[in-house]
Amino acid sequence: MDDRTRTEIEAAAFRALRDHLMVKRPDVQNIDLMNLAGFCRNCLSRWYQEAAAERGIALTKEEAREIFYGMPYEAWKAAHQEEADPARQAAFEIAFAENVGKREG
């Protein structure tokens, strides 16, 4: 397989994952994704931002999230995310530290 075809297939797989998480399963909470898989929609938007930066394209965290979510992140949260109980929040702190790193502020 040549590099261009591989890149196109990888991009199609990314779009399918995004569609699955955003359209087919918006009910799945980001905190549960992070706790179970070590990544969530926000991670995907951060990876998008990082890939853009590697190509000299500056995006803020908010801009990358809006591209990924298709709307401002706060609007997505209001429509689809629920408050997590203390046990899920504690598990998130561990999963975040293990998979992303130290939390800011």
C-alpha positions as CSV (number, residue, x, y, z in Angstrom):
1,M,0.0,0.0,0.0
2,D,1.4,3.4,-0.9
3,D,1.6,6.2,1.7
4,R,-1.2,8.3,0.1
5,T,-3.6,5.4,0.2
6,R,-2.6,4.6,3.8
7,T,-3.2,8.2,4.8
8,E,-6.6,8.3,3.1
9,I,-7.7,5.0,4.8
10,E,-6.4,6.3,8.2
11,A,-8.4,9.6,7.7
12,A,-11.5,7.6,6.7
13,A,-11.1,5.5,9.9
14,F,-10.8,8.7,12.0
15,R,-13.9,10.2,10.4
16,A,-15.8,6.9,11.1
17,L,-14.7,7.0,14.8
18,R,-15.7,10.7,15.1
19,D,-19.1,10.0,13.5
20,H,-19.6,7.0,15.8
21,L,-18.8,9.1,18.9
22,M,-20.6,12.2,17.8
23,V,-23.7,10.9,15.9
24,K,-24.3,7.3,16.8
25,R,-23.2,7.4,20.5
26,P,-23.4,11.0,21.9
27,D,-24.8,9.4,25.0
28,V,-21.5,7.9,25.9
29,Q,-19.9,10.2,28.4
30,N,-16.4,11.6,27.9
31,I,-15.5,10.6,31.5
32,D,-16.5,7.0,30.9
33,L,-14.4,6.9,27.7
34,M,-11.4,8.2,29.5
35,N,-11.9,5.8,32.5
36,L,-12.3,2.8,30.3
37,A,-10.2,3.5,27.2
38,G,-7.7,6.2,28.4
39,F,-8.9,8.7,25.8
40,C,-12.1,10.7,25.0
41,R,-13.4,13.1,22.5
42,N,-11.3,15.9,24.0
43,C,-8.2,13.8,23.5
44,L,-9.2,13.4,19.8
45,S,-9.6,17.1,19.5
46,R,-6.2,17.6,21.2
47,W,-4.5,15.2,18.8
48,Y,-6.1,17.1,15.9
49,Q,-4.7,20.3,17.4
50,E,-1.2,18.7,17.8
51,A,-1.3,17.3,14.2
52,A,-2.2,20.8,12.9
53,A,0.7,22.3,14.9
54,E,3.2,19.8,13.4
55,R,2.2,21.3,10.1
56,G,2.5,24.9,11.1
57,I,-1.2,25.5,11.7
58,A,-1.9,27.1,15.0
59,L,-5.2,26.2,16.6
60,T,-6.3,27.0,20.2
61,K,-7.7,24.2,22.3
62,E,-11.2,25.8,21.9
63,E,-10.8,26.0,18.1
64,A,-9.7,22.4,17.8
65,R,-12.6,21.3,20.0
66,E,-15.1,23.3,17.9
67,I,-13.8,21.6,14.7
68,F,-14.0,18.2,16.3
69,Y,-17.4,18.6,18.0
70,G,-18.9,20.7,15.2
71,M,-20.0,23.3,17.7
72,P,-18.5,25.1,20.7
73,Y,-17.5,22.5,23.4
74,E,-19.7,24.2,26.0
75,A,-22.8,23.7,23.8
76,W,-21.9,20.0,23.4
77,K,-21.5,19.6,27.1
78,A,-24.8,21.2,27.8
79,A,-26.6,19.0,25.3
80,H,-24.9,15.6,25.9
81,Q,-22.8,15.5,29.1
82,E,-24.0,14.8,32.6
83,E,-22.5,15.5,36.0
84,A,-20.3,12.5,37.1
85,D,-20.6,11.0,40.5
86,P,-17.6,11.2,42.9
87,A,-16.4,7.6,42.1
88,R,-16.3,8.3,38.3
89,Q,-14.5,11.6,39.0
90,A,-11.9,9.9,41.1
91,A,-11.4,7.2,38.4
92,F,-11.1,10.0,35.9
93,E,-8.3,11.7,37.8
94,I,-6.3,8.5,37.7
95,A,-7.0,7.7,34.1
96,F,-6.2,11.3,33.1
97,A,-2.9,11.2,34.9
98,E,-1.9,7.9,33.4
99,N,-2.9,8.7,29.9
100,V,-2.6,12.5,29.4
101,G,-0.5,13.8,32.2
102,K,-0.7,16.3,35.0
103,R,-3.9,18.4,35.0
104,E,-3.6,22.1,34.6
105,G,-4.9,24.4,37.4
